[in-house]
């Protein structure tokens, strides 16, 4: 509960809540704990520290407040001694250059593998829209490997991703697309000027656990997604407002229309996927 509330506040609701973030996306822990949703949980500083240190995807970073003349004792439990941020996944405006490490040709720090995971239900809308979109997030999210890989990839892809889209970061950099690396190892891009990372950068598209053949290779479509997979519904909770694309717009008429804002995925699984219905980041 604490981790989810922190994600909501630091990624999406800080402006609405009147919470001030610095250039690197950090906010005062003291002020964070005053947010009504967190306050209602009756949390203590120890709960914040646990949420930071024990989050499997390392979504948060915490450090001594730079406003202090003298750094606090590392065991200090005074919330005013600390600042906290979400490492990635923002829908509110943040300065990428301050928050993230740039991936550039000059730096030679392009990861060997950059892959985006999505679901069968979202794949065709992504293709039809021309590529991966950041949707409501600031970035499209990618992983440097798969969750089951021995390298121990922390974040960037949901564990139930069904389709893998490997991308050519080098070619896109040469075309002027900007790329970034978050503190917890997620690879990010805003895409082109329209917020899209086009299909021409798709090095390879294939199934993750089910054999669907190679769908794209070197920026060109090899074959369409087999028909039986096109009919596959998205897992429960995936897609806008926690619904699969086939369910969008249905449901009880008395439901509020603003539910789920800021949680869309960017053409990625996990992150926001599907042209207009998507999944983008974990």
Backbone as CSV, one residue per row, in Angstrom:
resi,resn,N_x,N_y,N_z,CA_x,CA_y,CA_z,C_x,C_y,C_z
1,UNK,0.817,-1.205,0.000,0.000,0.000,0.000,0.858,1.266,0.000
2,UNK,1.908,1.252,0.801,2.783,2.424,0.879,3.483,2.648,-0.450
3,UNK,3.997,1.563,-1.053,4.705,1.676,-2.325,3.788,2.200,-3.426
4,UNK,2.560,1.698,-3.480,1.611,2.153,-4.497,1.269,3.627,-4.307
5,UNK,1.100,4.024,-3.065,0.778,5.423,-2.790,1.943,6.333,-3.158
6,UNK,3.162,5.900,-2.857,4.341,6.686,-3.222,4.453,6.825,-4.731
7,UNK,4.206,5.727,-5.458,4.258,5.773,-6.919,3.246,6.769,-7.462
8,UNK,2.036,6.714,-6.937,0.985,7.625,-7.388,1.393,9.075,-7.176
9,UNK,1.892,9.375,-5.986,2.242,10.756,-5.653,3.451,11.241,-6.437
10,UNK,4.540,10.493,-6.411,5.802,10.964,-6.982,5.851,10.871,-8.501
11,UNK,5.060,9.978,-9.084,5.046,9.843,-10.539,3.975,10.695,-11.206
12,UNK,2.818,10.818,-10.537,1.665,11.385,-11.232,0.943,12.540,-10.533
13,UNK,0.943,12.562,-9.203,0.052,13.487,-8.497,0.749,14.612,-7.750
14,UNK,2.054,14.742,-7.905,2.792,15.742,-7.120,2.284,17.164,-7.361
15,UNK,2.075,17.514,-8.604,1.626,18.874,-8.927,0.247,19.131,-8.333
16,UNK,-0.655,18.201,-8.547,-2.016,18.328,-8.022,-2.016,18.425,-6.498
17,UNK,-1.070,17.710,-5.865,-0.993,17.705,-4.402,-0.238,18.905,-3.850
18,UNK,0.336,19.724,-4.732,1.099,20.881,-4.285,2.462,20.520,-3.730
19,UNK,2.963,19.346,-4.117,4.265,18.880,-3.641,5.360,19.389,-4.571
20,UNK,6.344,20.054,-4.029,7.422,20.613,-4.833,8.514,19.578,-5.070
21,UNK,8.857,19.369,-6.339,9.955,18.487,-6.716,11.135,19.335,-7.157
22,UNK,12.348,18.912,-6.813,13.509,19.660,-7.295,13.853,19.217,-8.712
23,UNK,14.931,19.737,-9.271,15.289,19.446,-10.660,15.513,17.962,-10.913
24,UNK,15.909,17.224,-9.883,16.170,15.794,-10.032,14.966,14.935,-9.655
25,UNK,13.850,15.588,-9.402,12.631,14.853,-9.088,12.453,14.490,-7.630
26,UNK,13.303,15.019,-6.752,13.217,14.705,-5.325,12.233,15.628,-4.606
27,UNK,11.586,15.072,-3.590,10.677,15.840,-2.739,10.994,15.543,-1.281
28,UNK,10.667,16.464,-0.415,10.882,16.287,1.015,10.049,15.123,1.546
29,UNK,10.697,14.196,2.241,9.958,13.078,2.832,8.937,13.594,3.845
30,UNK,9.301,14.643,4.553,8.385,15.229,5.534,7.094,15.673,4.859
31,UNK,7.215,16.321,3.697,6.034,16.775,2.973,5.283,15.606,2.338
32,UNK,6.023,14.630,1.853,5.408,13.441,1.257,4.506,12.739,2.270
33,UNK,4.978,12.624,3.495,4.218,11.916,4.527,2.954,12.663,4.941
34,UNK,2.851,13.937,4.569,1.654,14.724,4.894,0.562,14.577,3.842
35,UNK,0.884,13.924,2.718,-0.124,13.716,1.677,-1.271,12.897,2.273
36,UNK,-2.519,13.338,2.135,-3.648,12.673,2.782,-3.709,11.160,2.583
37,UNK,-3.408,10.704,1.369,-3.499,9.256,1.121,-2.486,8.485,1.962
38,UNK,-1.276,9.025,2.082,-0.265,8.378,2.913,-0.560,8.587,4.393
39,UNK,-1.020,9.779,4.719,-1.329,10.085,6.116,-2.422,9.166,6.645
40,UNK,-3.359,8.807,5.771,-4.458,7.928,6.188,-3.976,6.519,6.521
41,UNK,-2.800,6.172,6.001,-2.229,4.853,6.294,-1.492,4.838,7.625
42,UNK,-1.392,6.013,8.238,-0.718,6.162,9.542,0.718,5.620,9.491
43,UNK,1.412,5.996,8.443,2.765,5.482,8.256,3.779,6.231,9.116
44,UNK,4.889,5.571,9.330,6.027,6.165,10.009,7.190,6.224,9.027
45,UNK,8.240,6.955,9.398,9.386,7.072,8.501,9.947,5.700,8.144
46,UNK,9.921,4.775,9.083,10.439,3.424,8.831,9.705,2.752,7.676
47,UNK,8.418,3.070,7.502,7.647,2.493,6.399,8.131,3.038,5.056
48,UNK,8.492,4.315,5.040,9.040,4.916,3.825,10.384,4.272,3.497
49,UNK,11.233,4.144,4.478,12.551,3.540,4.262,12.414,2.109,3.730
50,UNK,11.480,1.357,4.295,11.251,-0.017,3.845,10.750,-0.054,2.408
51,UNK,9.844,0.854,2.060,9.315,0.904,0.697,10.417,1.184,-0.311
52,UNK,11.396,1.977,0.083,12.518,2.299,-0.803,13.481,1.123,-0.911
53,UNK,13.859,0.556,0.201,14.905,-0.473,0.213,14.431,-1.845,-0.232
54,UNK,13.144,-2.142,-0.035,12.666,-3.488,-0.319,11.828,-3.587,-1.585
55,UNK,11.681,-2.499,-2.327,10.925,-2.561,-3.576,11.704,-3.368,-4.603
56,UNK,11.106,-4.439,-5.100,11.803,-5.358,-6.000,12.279,-4.681,-7.273
57,UNK,11.555,-3.687,-7.741,11.925,-2.989,-8.967,12.738,-1.727,-8.712
58,UNK,13.079,-1.486,-7.448,13.870,-0.313,-7.074,13.291,0.960,-7.692
59,UNK,12.025,1.177,-7.458,11.327,2.314,-8.062,11.700,3.652,-7.434
60,UNK,12.237,3.627,-6.233,12.483,4.876,-5.516,13.943,5.024,-5.093
61,UNK,14.350,6.280,-4.951,15.661,6.610,-4.384,15.437,7.600,-3.250
62,UNK,16.248,7.482,-2.209,16.162,8.412,-1.093,17.572,8.817,-0.693
63,UNK,17.742,10.086,-0.356,19.061,10.584,0.026,18.901,11.715,1.042
64,UNK,19.993,12.102,1.719,19.914,13.223,2.660,19.475,14.499,1.951
65,UNK,18.715,15.305,2.628,18.241,16.556,2.046,19.412,17.490,1.740
66,UNK,19.509,17.974,0.503,20.603,18.887,0.140,20.484,20.252,0.813
67,UNK,19.352,20.525,1.441,19.164,21.819,2.110,19.821,21.861,3.487
68,UNK,20.261,20.715,3.978,20.886,20.658,5.301,22.338,21.129,5.244
69,UNK,22.747,21.878,6.230,24.142,22.325,6.294,25.073,21.157,6.588
70,UNK,24.620,20.266,7.442,25.408,19.091,7.800,24.598,17.836,7.494
71,UNK,25.204,16.854,6.833,24.465,15.634,6.501,24.006,14.913,7.764
72,UNK,22.826,14.312,7.731,22.303,13.632,8.918,22.986,12.288,9.149
73,UNK,22.812,11.768,10.326,23.225,10.399,10.604,22.428,9.476,9.690
74,UNK,23.080,8.487,9.097,22.398,7.614,8.145,21.267,6.820,8.785
75,UNK,21.252,6.752,10.091,20.174,6.056,10.789,19.061,7.005,11.240
76,UNK,19.184,8.272,10.855,18.185,9.257,11.260,16.796,8.869,10.770
77,UNK,15.805,9.006,11.634,14.420,8.741,11.270,13.594,10.023,11.275
78,UNK,14.278,11.144,11.163,13.609,12.437,11.057,13.276,12.672,9.585
79,UNK,12.008,12.672,9.190,11.627,12.838,7.785,12.205,14.095,7.139
80,UNK,12.432,15.147,7.929,12.950,16.394,7.362,14.409,16.270,6.935
81,UNK,15.064,15.184,7.317,16.465,14.962,6.942,16.613,14.349,5.555
82,UNK,15.499,13.938,4.950,15.589,13.130,3.739,14.710,13.661,2.602
83,UNK,15.118,13.311,1.379,14.301,13.568,0.191,14.152,12.252,-0.565
84,UNK,13.070,12.138,-1.324,12.759,10.894,-2.021,12.266,11.204,-3.431
85,UNK,12.487,10.284,-4.360,11.967,10.454,-5.721,11.594,9.098,-6.314
86,UNK,10.771,9.127,-7.353,10.525,7.961,-8.198,11.599,7.967,-9.271
87,UNK,12.201,6.822,-9.544,13.308,6.774,-10.495,12.866,6.899,-11.942
88,UNK,11.645,6.500,-12.250,11.109,6.632,-13.609,9.615,6.394,-13.569
89,UNK,8.969,6.486,-14.737,7.540,6.226,-14.821,6.652,7.438,-14.651
90,UNK,7.219,8.644,-14.748,6.445,9.861,-14.500,5.474,10.201,-15.640
91,UNK,4.355,10.767,-15.239,3.476,11.423,-16.206,3.511,12.935,-15.990
92,UNK,3.948,13.374,-14.810,4.128,14.805,-14.558,5.443,15.253,-15.188
93,UNK,5.562,16.534,-15.455,6.755,17.051,-16.119,7.972,16.974,-15.199
94,UNK,9.034,16.350,-15.697,10.317,16.321,-14.994,11.409,16.561,-16.027
95,UNK,12.553,17.004,-15.564,13.679,17.269,-16.451,14.469,15.983,-16.645
96,UNK,14.340,15.364,-17.824,15.015,14.093,-18.075,16.512,14.184,-17.850
97,UNK,17.114,15.294,-18.257,18.564,15.451,-18.143,19.028,15.479,-16.690
98,UNK,18.169,15.923,-15.788,18.525,15.966,-14.368,18.218,14.654,-13.662
99,UNK,17.184,13.989,-14.131,16.709,12.771,-13.477,17.407,11.516,-13.986
100,UNK,17.832,11.532,-15.253,18.293,10.323,-15.928,19.684,10.486,-16.534
101,UNK,20.289,9.350,-16.878,21.591,9.350,-17.548,21.353,9.252,-19.054
102,UNK,21.884,10.180,-19.854,21.670,10.099,-21.298,22.429,8.932,-21.923
103,UNK,21.790,8.259,-22.852,22.445,7.222,-23.656,22.790,7.870,-24.989
104,UNK,24.059,7.904,-25.332,24.485,8.601,-26.547,25.504,7.791,-27.332
105,UNK,25.640,8.140,-28.597,26.658,7.507,-29.440,28.045,7.864,-28.939
106,UNK,28.224,9.117,-28.525,29.534,9.574,-28.065,29.967,8.860,-26.791
107,UNK,29.017,8.636,-25.894,29.347,7.975,-24.623,29.572,6.481,-24.794
108,UNK,29.045,5.935,-25.872,29.221,4.506,-26.110,28.557,3.636,-25.054
109,UNK,27.463,4.117,-24.483,26.805,3.384,-23.396,25.464,2.783,-23.808
110,UNK,25.345,2.419,-25.090,24.120,1.796,-25.574,24.058,0.358,-25.060
111,UNK,23.013,-0.017,-24.346,22.899,-1.398,-23.864,22.873,-2.386,-25.029
112,UNK,23.435,-3.555,-24.795,23.473,-4.575,-25.848,22.073,-5.005,-26.257
113,UNK,21.189,-5.086,-25.289,19.804,-5.487,-25.546,18.853,-4.422,-25.020
114,UNK,17.925,-3.997,-25.874,16.873,-3.068,-25.454,15.561,-3.637,-25.993
115,UNK,14.678,-4.019,-25.089,13.466,-4.738,-25.498,12.252,-4.218,-24.745
116,UNK,11.165,-4.176,-25.471,9.888,-3.718,-24.906,8.925,-4.899,-24.903
117,UNK,8.239,-5.115,-23.788,7.275,-6.210,-23.710,5.856,-5.706,-23.803
118,UNK,5.006,-6.454,-24.494,3.599,-6.077,-24.571,2.748,-7.339,-24.619
119,UNK,1.463,-7.183,-24.895,0.531,-8.305,-24.901,-0.034,-8.527,-26.302
120,UNK,-0.496,-9.753,-26.553,-1.091,-10.074,-27.848,-2.236,-9.113,-28.162
121,UNK,-3.057,-8.800,-27.172,-4.232,-7.952,-27.386,-3.867,-6.548,-27.842
122,UNK,-2.669,-6.101,-27.501,-2.273,-4.734,-27.822,-1.404,-4.642,-29.074
123,UNK,-0.924,-5.769,-29.535,0.092,-5.751,-30.603,-0.409,-5.099,-31.892
124,UNK,-1.561,-5.529,-32.409,-2.014,-4.991,-33.695,-2.301,-3.493,-33.633
125,UNK,-2.934,-2.986,-32.562,-3.105,-1.529,-32.471,-1.780,-0.775,-32.461
126,UNK,-0.737,-1.365,-31.857,0.579,-0.724,-31.864,1.104,-0.636,-33.289
127,UNK,1.012,-1.754,-34.010,1.472,-1.781,-35.403,0.680,-0.776,-36.236
128,UNK,-0.636,-0.786,-36.087,-1.496,0.104,-36.872,-1.212,1.577,-36.595
129,UNK,-0.744,1.885,-35.382,-0.476,3.280,-35.023,0.912,3.734,-35.465
130,UNK,1.710,2.806,-35.986,3.026,3.175,-36.501,4.189,2.918,-35.569
131,UNK,3.916,2.428,-34.366,5.015,2.148,-33.448,4.605,2.262,-31.993
132,UNK,5.598,2.268,-31.128,5.366,2.366,-29.687,5.141,3.820,-29.289
133,UNK,4.184,4.049,-28.405,3.857,5.410,-27.972,4.040,5.562,-26.469
134,UNK,4.397,6.778,-26.065,4.571,7.021,-24.632,3.241,7.213,-23.914
135,UNK,2.179,7.439,-24.657,0.847,7.599,-24.090,0.842,8.695,-23.022
136,UNK,0.352,8.390,-21.810,0.256,9.414,-20.769,1.551,9.590,-19.994
137,UNK,2.519,8.701,-20.204,3.799,8.805,-19.506,4.721,9.769,-20.259
138,UNK,5.831,10.093,-19.622,6.823,10.945,-20.276,7.702,10.158,-21.230
139,UNK,7.787,8.848,-21.011,8.683,8.012,-21.802,8.040,6.669,-22.137
140,UNK,8.582,6.042,-23.173,8.311,4.637,-23.458,9.364,3.852,-22.681
141,UNK,8.960,2.761,-22.047,9.865,2.010,-21.179,10.389,0.741,-21.845
142,UNK,11.660,0.463,-21.603,12.307,-0.733,-22.151,13.171,-1.395,-21.081
143,UNK,13.437,-2.663,-21.302,14.307,-3.419,-20.406,15.592,-3.781,-21.146
144,UNK,16.635,-4.084,-20.393,17.900,-4.530,-20.993,17.980,-6.051,-21.014
145,UNK,16.884,-6.705,-20.745,16.824,-8.161,-20.748,15.450,-8.591,-20.296
146,UNK,15.296,-9.885,-20.045,14.021,-10.423,-19.611,14.048,-10.697,-18.110
147,UNK,12.888,-10.635,-17.458,12.856,-10.861,-16.010,13.472,-12.187,-15.589
148,UNK,13.398,-13.198,-16.481,13.931,-14.509,-16.122,15.418,-14.658,-16.419
149,UNK,16.029,-13.655,-17.037,17.452,-13.732,-17.359,18.305,-13.777,-16.096
150,UNK,19.453,-14.413,-16.200,20.354,-14.555,-15.062,20.983,-13.228,-14.653
151,UNK,21.015,-12.252,-15.571,21.641,-10.970,-15.248,20.898,-10.229,-14.147
152,UNK,19.687,-10.682,-13.862,18.946,-10.048,-12.778,18.387,-8.692,-13.151
153,UNK,17.694,-8.595,-14.299,17.055,-7.346,-14.700,16.024,-6.962,-13.648
154,UNK,16.092,-5.738,-13.182,15.245,-5.298,-12.072,13.887,-4.804,-12.546
155,UNK,13.894,-3.975,-13.582,12.651,-3.328,-13.974,12.677,-3.012,-15.459
156,UNK,11.517,-2.605,-15.991,11.439,-2.225,-17.389,10.476,-3.075,-18.181
157,UNK,10.064,-4.218,-17.618,9.138,-5.102,-18.314,8.308,-5.884,-17.303
158,UNK,7.032,-6.012,-17.588,6.177,-6.801,-16.713,6.473,-8.292,-16.903
159,UNK,6.308,-9.041,-15.835,6.671,-10.459,-15.864,5.760,-11.296,-16.742
160,UNK,4.578,-10.772,-17.085,3.657,-11.549,-17.906,3.600,-11.059,-19.353
161,UNK,4.614,-10.335,-19.786,4.661,-9.873,-21.177,4.580,-11.060,-22.132
162,UNK,3.860,-10.885,-23.243,3.648,-11.985,-24.186,4.419,-11.811,-25.489
163,UNK,4.669,-10.569,-25.873,5.399,-10.284,-27.112,6.604,-9.417,-26.785
164,UNK,7.725,-9.711,-27.432,8.963,-8.967,-27.212,9.313,-8.164,-28.458
165,UNK,9.514,-6.858,-28.282,9.899,-5.975,-29.383,11.307,-5.460,-29.101
166,UNK,12.289,-5.986,-29.829,13.677,-5.552,-29.683,13.909,-4.367,-30.615
167,UNK,14.577,-3.333,-30.128,14.729,-2.127,-30.933,16.190,-1.776,-31.189
168,UNK,16.400,-1.051,-32.275,17.734,-0.605,-32.684,17.961,0.806,-32.149
169,UNK,18.535,0.882,-30.969,18.767,2.181,-30.341,19.763,3.004,-31.149
170,UNK,20.800,2.359,-31.649,21.847,3.072,-32.397,21.261,3.803,-33.602
171,UNK,20.442,3.114,-34.383,19.859,3.754,-35.561,18.966,4.929,-35.174
172,UNK,18.198,4.748,-34.116,17.300,5.833,-33.713,18.077,7.032,-33.173
173,UNK,19.185,6.775,-32.474,20.041,7.877,-32.021,20.590,8.650,-33.211
174,UNK,20.988,7.933,-34.235,21.506,8.577,-35.448,20.437,9.442,-36.110
175,UNK,19.178,9.087,-35.889,18.064,9.854,-36.452,17.578,10.962,-35.515
176,UNK,18.258,11.119,-34.381,17.919,12.213,-33.478,17.004,11.877,-32.319
177,UNK,16.644,10.606,-32.162,15.810,10.203,-31.026,16.673,10.170,-29.765
178,UNK,16.161,10.695,-28.669,16.916,10.716,-27.417,16.573,9.505,-26.555
179,UNK,17.609,8.994,-25.871,17.441,7.835,-25.000,18.055,8.123,-23.640
180,UNK,17.501,7.438,-22.608,17.936,7.663,-21.238,17.979,6.353,-20.469
181,UNK,18.731,6.380,-19.359,18.798,5.226,-18.462,18.472,5.695,-17.052
182,UNK,17.506,5.042,-16.409,17.128,5.419,-15.047,18.051,4.751,-14.032
183,UNK,17.962,5.229,-12.806,18.832,4.702,-11.748,18.586,3.221,-11.490
184,UNK,17.365,2.744,-11.746,17.077,1.331,-11.536,17.153,0.510,-12.821
185,UNK,17.848,1.061,-13.829,18.183,0.285,-15.017,17.142,0.207,-16.107
186,UNK,16.117,1.046,-16.063,15.111,1.062,-17.119,15.581,1.977,-18.242
187,UNK,15.485,1.502,-19.482,15.844,2.301,-20.653,14.595,3.051,-21.114
188,UNK,14.754,4.334,-21.401,13.608,5.198,-21.679,13.837,6.065,-22.907
189,UNK,12.760,6.353,-23.623,12.825,7.324,-24.709,11.490,8.040,-24.835
190,UNK,11.559,9.312,-25.252,10.339,10.063,-25.534,9.819,9.741,-26.929
191,UNK,10.621,9.005,-27.727,10.262,8.763,-29.109,10.582,9.982,-29.958
192,UNK,9.943,10.086,-31.113,10.192,11.230,-31.988,9.384,12.438,-31.512
193,UNK,9.269,13.443,-32.349,8.570,14.667,-31.961,7.090,14.441,-31.677
194,UNK,6.551,13.349,-32.192,5.137,13.045,-31.954,4.953,12.031,-30.823
195,UNK,6.057,11.666,-30.163,5.968,10.719,-29.056,5.886,9.268,-29.476
196,UNK,6.382,8.968,-30.680,6.316,7.604,-31.210,7.716,7.095,-31.535
197,UNK,7.990,5.832,-31.212,9.194,5.167,-31.697,8.736,4.227,-32.798
198,UNK,9.008,4.630,-34.051,8.461,3.946,-35.210,8.905,2.506,-35.404
199,UNK,8.111,1.774,-36.178,8.397,0.363,-36.450,9.688,0.169,-37.236
200,UNK,10.199,1.212,-37.864,11.444,1.054,-38.620,12.621,0.747,-37.710
201,UNK,12.446,0.972,-36.405,13.519,0.690,-35.447,13.357,-0.683,-34.787
202,UNK,12.363,-1.445,-35.216,12.145,-2.769,-34.635,13.134,-3.769,-35.236
203,UNK,14.091,-4.190,-34.444,15.081,-5.163,-34.916,14.479,-6.557,-35.033
204,UNK,13.638,-6.883,-34.066,13.028,-8.214,-34.061,11.813,-8.208,-33.148
205,UNK,10.769,-8.882,-33.584,9.571,-9.043,-32.762,9.223,-10.523,-32.734
206,UNK,9.073,-11.069,-31.540,8.778,-12.492,-31.395,8.000,-12.732,-30.110
207,UNK,7.506,-13.950,-29.954,6.805,-14.310,-28.734,7.789,-14.517,-27.598
208,UNK,7.296,-14.308,-26.409,8.170,-14.501,-25.255,8.177,-15.954,-24.793
209,UNK,7.002,-16.519,-24.613,6.921,-17.905,-24.147,6.221,-18.815,-25.143
210,UNK,5.403,-18.233,-26.005,4.688,-19.027,-27.002,5.295,-18.787,-28.375
211,UNK,5.400,-19.845,-29.155,6.034,-19.760,-30.470,5.067,-19.157,-31.483
212,UNK,5.326,-17.907,-31.836,4.490,-17.238,-32.836,5.309,-16.910,-34.078
213,UNK,6.565,-17.381,-34.087,7.454,-17.057,-35.187,8.008,-15.649,-35.039
214,UNK,8.798,-15.232,-36.005,9.333,-13.871,-36.024,8.360,-12.993,-36.798
215,UNK,7.868,-11.933,-36.167,6.874,-11.061,-36.797,7.512,-9.897,-37.539
216,UNK,8.591,-9.351,-36.987,9.331,-8.255,-37.621,10.820,-8.552,-37.536
217,UNK,11.557,-8.063,-38.527,13.006,-8.201,-38.488,13.635,-7.048,-39.264
218,UNK,14.578,-6.375,-38.606,15.295,-5.248,-39.219,14.353,-4.214,-39.821
219,UNK,13.333,-3.844,-39.060,12.435,-2.771,-39.476,11.384,-3.140,-40.496
220,UNK,11.255,-4.420,-40.814,10.269,-4.840,-41.808,9.425,-5.989,-41.271
221,UNK,8.138,-5.961,-41.610,7.246,-7.016,-41.154,7.518,-8.302,-41.912
222,UNK,7.670,-9.381,-41.187,7.906,-10.693,-41.779,6.585,-11.429,-41.946
223,UNK,5.752,-11.350,-40.937,4.430,-11.973,-40.979,3.532,-11.316,-39.943
224,UNK,2.237,-11.511,-40.104,1.293,-10.981,-39.132,1.203,-11.906,-37.928
225,UNK,0.678,-11.383,-36.848,0.435,-12.194,-35.667,-0.597,-13.257,-36.027
226,UNK,-0.316,-14.539,-35.742,-1.276,-15.605,-36.052,-2.664,-15.295,-35.499
227,UNK,-3.679,-15.661,-36.258,-5.054,-15.280,-35.948,-5.494,-15.678,-34.542
228,UNK,-5.084,-16.861,-34.099,-5.545,-17.312,-32.778,-5.030,-16.432,-31.649
229,UNK,-3.899,-15.765,-31.879,-3.356,-14.876,-30.848,-3.991,-13.491,-30.913
230,UNK,-4.486,-13.110,-32.085,-5.161,-11.819,-32.206,-6.415,-11.777,-31.341
231,UNK,-7.009,-12.938,-31.126,-8.252,-13.001,-30.357,-7.998,-13.103,-28.851
232,UNK,-6.736,-13.187,-28.475,-6.392,-13.335,-27.063,-6.678,-12.031,-26.314
233,UNK,-7.392,-12.122,-25.225,-7.686,-10.928,-24.433,-6.491,-10.557,-23.568
234,UNK,-6.417,-9.291,-23.218,-5.347,-8.831,-22.331,-5.583,-9.385,-20.936
235,UNK,-4.506,-9.633,-20.194,-4.664,-10.083,-18.809,-5.484,-9.067,-18.016
236,UNK,-6.167,-9.542,-17.007,-6.983,-8.667,-16.164,-6.122,-7.562,-15.565
237,UNK,-6.612,-6.343,-15.666,-5.887,-5.218,-15.074,-4.939,-4.524,-16.017
238,UNK,-4.767,-5.054,-17.246,-3.860,-4.417,-18.195,-4.657,-3.536,-19.139
239,UNK,-4.055,-2.421,-19.520,-4.742,-1.499,-20.403,-5.295,-0.339,-19.609
240,UNK,-5.905,0.640,-20.276,-6.410,1.823,-19.598,-7.478,1.474,-18.587
241,UNK,-7.416,2.107,-17.430,-8.387,1.920,-16.362,-8.447,0.473,-15.922
242,UNK,-7.352,-0.275,-16.143,-7.322,-1.649,-15.689,-8.145,-2.580,-16.547
243,UNK,-8.485,-2.172,-17.800,-9.301,-2.989,-18.664,-8.519,-3.375,-19.904
244,UNK,-8.878,-4.527,-20.459,-8.320,-4.912,-21.740,-8.974,-4.085,-22.811
245,UNK,-8.399,-4.019,-24.029,-8.928,-3.165,-25.077,-10.337,-3.522,-25.516
246,UNK,-10.725,-4.803,-25.381,-12.056,-5.195,-25.811,-13.124,-4.689,-24.844
247,UNK,-12.681,-4.334,-23.640,-13.632,-3.920,-22.631,-13.700,-2.415,-22.503
248,UNK,-12.875,-1.725,-23.255,-12.796,-0.278,-23.080,-14.128,0.378,-23.400
249,UNK,-14.554,1.250,-22.512,-15.796,1.966,-22.755,-17.019,1.229,-22.265
250,UNK,-16.851,-0.075,-21.898,-17.984,-0.812,-21.380,-17.991,-0.717,-19.873
251,UNK,-18.944,-1.404,-19.279,-18.950,-1.414,-17.821,-20.060,-0.548,-17.279
252,UNK,-20.030,-0.323,-16.006,-21.102,0.397,-15.347,-21.078,1.876,-15.693
253,UNK,-22.222,2.407,-16.107,-22.278,3.809,-16.532,-22.024,4.796,-15.414
254,UNK,-22.150,4.343,-14.147,-21.975,5.293,-13.063,-20.533,5.436,-12.646
255,UNK,-19.632,4.755,-13.331,-18.216,4.859,-12.995,-17.676,6.216,-13.409
256,UNK,-16.793,6.783,-12.613,-16.189,8.060,-12.968,-15.301,7.922,-14.175
257,UNK,-15.244,8.931,-14.996,-14.469,8.854,-16.224,-13.022,9.190,-16.012
258,UNK,-12.667,9.704,-14.852,-11.284,10.109,-14.631,-10.435,9.040,-13.983
259,UNK,-11.000,7.848,-13.748,-10.263,6.823,-13.030,-9.085,6.341,-13.846
260,UNK,-7.979,6.092,-13.165,-6.845,5.482,-13.829,-5.953,6.428,-14.577
261,UNK,-6.152,7.726,-14.474,-5.300,8.642,-15.213,-3.868,8.532,-14.741
262,UNK,-2.971,8.669,-15.683,-1.566,8.624,-15.319,-1.030,7.213,-15.261
263,UNK,-1.883,6.201,-15.563,-1.419,4.844,-15.433,-1.316,4.152,-16.769
264,UNK,-1.510,4.876,-17.865,-1.455,4.253,-19.151,-0.093,3.724,-19.449
265,UNK,0.041,2.871,-20.457,1.339,2.335,-20.763,1.767,2.801,-22.105
266,UNK,3.001,2.904,-22.319,3.485,3.540,-23.482,3.846,2.612,-24.557
267,UNK,3.012,1.974,-25.153,3.376,1.100,-26.201,4.177,0.017,-25.653
268,UNK,4.350,-0.086,-24.430,5.147,-1.120,-23.894,4.351,-1.766,-22.885
269,UNK,4.806,-2.777,-22.446,4.040,-3.436,-21.523,4.311,-2.889,-20.264
270,UNK,4.121,-2.553,-19.997,4.454,-2.153,-18.849,4.769,-0.969,-18.892
271,UNK,4.376,-0.696,-19.371,4.746,0.527,-19.342,3.749,1.017,-20.117
272,UNK,3.223,1.586,-21.469,1.985,2.023,-22.137,1.906,1.479,-23.502
273,UNK,1.101,0.686,-23.796,1.192,-0.036,-24.988,0.097,0.106,-25.949
274,UNK,-0.035,0.180,-26.893,-0.964,0.092,-27.930,-1.361,1.365,-28.554
275,UNK,-0.938,1.929,-29.353,-1.444,3.074,-29.977,-2.383,3.848,-29.129
276,UNK,-3.609,3.484,-29.069,-4.503,4.267,-28.241,-4.919,3.536,-26.988
277,UNK,-4.607,2.295,-26.881,-4.908,1.578,-25.659,-3.632,0.926,-25.275
278,UNK,-3.055,1.164,-24.174,-1.772,0.593,-24.057,-1.271,0.203,-22.746
279,UNK,-0.023,-0.218,-22.752,0.624,-0.631,-21.538,2.017,-0.109,-21.494
280,UNK,2.369,0.756,-20.639,3.749,1.223,-20.667,4.447,1.062,-19.388
281,UNK,4.974,0.888,-18.807,5.908,0.719,-17.739,5.445,0.343,-16.398
282,UNK,6.387,-0.423,-15.929,6.294,-0.973,-14.618,6.621,0.015,-13.628
